[in-house]
Amino acid sequence: MSYCRFSSDDFRSDVYCYQDVNGGYTTHVADNMYKSNVERPSVPDSKSVTLEQLIEANRKLTKWLDRAKVVKIGLECDGAMFNDPTPLAAAHRLQSLREMGYYVPQHGIDRLLKEARNENPRQM
């Protein structure tokens, strides 16, 4: 199960975090990102638009991605991989990566914190 992927938030995410089948919670940090002088189009929540609107928004984002440059992020953990033993430790990892300047989707942190609360409600 993944908590966030590189494609999260319209391909803005600099992290991919998932529960690893070998144990723990693995986070991969990107070493590059998409960059353009043209504003990145957003894909709306699929629950708030029609299928046609969603298809058109995805088409615009794909076109933007095709034209954008791929550039190095240039931060300390570019290309790193981490494995944390608990969802709480993984949430803290994502928060620290965000503090370093990486784009980390809030929903990834929130889902890990929720899982941590469900596993150990007294330790939160």
Buried (B, 14 or more C-beta within 10 A) or exposed (E): EEBBBBEBBBBBBBBBBBBEEEEBBBBBBBBBBBEEEEEBBEBEEEEEBEEEEBEBBBEBBEEBBEEBEEEEBEBEBBEBEBBBEBBBBBBBBBBEBBEBEBBBBEEBBEBBBEBBBEEEEEEE
